[in-house]
Amino acid sequence: MIRFIKGLFTLRRGPWELVATLLIGCGVFMLMQPFVLWAYTYSFIVTLTGTVMFIIVSHFPEQE
């Protein structure tokens, strides 16, 4: 856990890719659920943010 948090603060690829992947997954879940309208409304923005974040983070250095 400490290594994960340290990786976030030192801008390492592994932890940030995990965060971006979780954002993409949450956005897809928000898109497919039929109950909450606000979640469906913001699903595209969340998925797009995760995708752009993943593209940017893929240029970060590897975690040691």
KEFI-419513 format. One line per 5 residues: their letters; for each residue x, y, z of C-alpha. Coordinates in nm, 4 decimals. Example, Ala and Ser with C-alpha at 12.3 -4.5 7.8 and 13.67 -1.06 7.14 Angstrom:
<sites>
AS = 1.2300/-0.4500/0.7800 ~ 1.3670/-0.1060/0.7140
</sites>
This chain:
<sites>
MIRFI = 0.0000/0.0000/0.0000 ~ 0.2804/0.2409/0.0853 ~ 0.4536/0.1579/-0.2431 ~ 0.1311/0.2367/-0.4314 ~ 0.0918/0.5766/-0.2622
KGLFT = 0.4607/0.6550/-0.3138 ~ 0.4185/0.5685/-0.6826 ~ 0.1298/0.8133/-0.7084 ~ 0.3318/1.0963/-0.5588 ~ 0.6417/1.0250/-0.7679
LRRGP = 0.4384/0.9960/-1.0915 ~ 0.5186/0.6323/-1.1727 ~ 0.3340/0.4430/-1.4445 ~ 0.1973/0.1414/-1.2544 ~ -0.0197/0.3104/-0.9899
WELVA = -0.1511/0.5762/-1.2274 ~ -0.2413/0.3169/-1.4919 ~ -0.4431/0.1368/-1.2241 ~ -0.6299/0.4572/-1.1379 ~ -0.6984/0.5292/-1.5070
TLLIG = -0.8192/0.1728/-1.5645 ~ -1.0526/0.1957/-1.2649 ~ -1.1942/0.5215/-1.4022 ~ -1.2613/0.3576/-1.7387 ~ -1.4282/0.0627/-1.5646
CGVFM = -1.6441/0.2920/-1.3516 ~ -1.7471/0.4883/-1.6600 ~ -1.8524/0.1718/-1.8430 ~ -2.0439/0.0521/-1.5368 ~ -2.2162/0.3903/-1.5112
LMQPF = -2.3138/0.3631/-1.8770 ~ -2.4677/0.0166/-1.8418 ~ -2.6655/0.0577/-1.5209 ~ -3.0375/0.1330/-1.5686 ~ -3.1260/0.2920/-1.2321
VLWAY = -2.9470/0.6223/-1.1704 ~ -2.9872/0.8905/-1.4357 ~ -2.7012/1.1141/-1.3164 ~ -2.4582/0.8201/-1.3403 ~ -2.5662/0.7566/-1.6980
TYSFI = -2.5377/1.1285/-1.7732 ~ -2.1751/1.1529/-1.6570 ~ -2.0607/0.8109/-1.7799 ~ -1.9139/0.9411/-2.1064 ~ -1.7123/1.2104/-1.9281
VTLTG = -1.5746/0.9596/-1.6758 ~ -1.4808/0.7107/-1.9504 ~ -1.3217/0.9839/-2.1622 ~ -1.1249/1.1159/-1.8642 ~ -0.9951/0.7678/-1.7855
TVMFI = -0.8958/0.7093/-2.1488 ~ -0.7099/1.0399/-2.1841 ~ -0.5484/0.9837/-1.8459 ~ -0.4318/0.6369/-1.9555 ~ -0.2757/0.7823/-2.2713
IVSHF = -0.0894/1.0489/-2.0728 ~ 0.0174/0.8093/-1.7962 ~ 0.1596/0.5601/-2.0460 ~ 0.4452/0.8094/-2.0964 ~ 0.5412/0.8105/-1.7272
PEQE = 0.8554/0.6188/-1.6206 ~ 0.8256/0.2605/-1.4966 ~ 0.8001/0.1921/-1.1256 ~ 1.1220/0.0704/-0.9649
</sites>
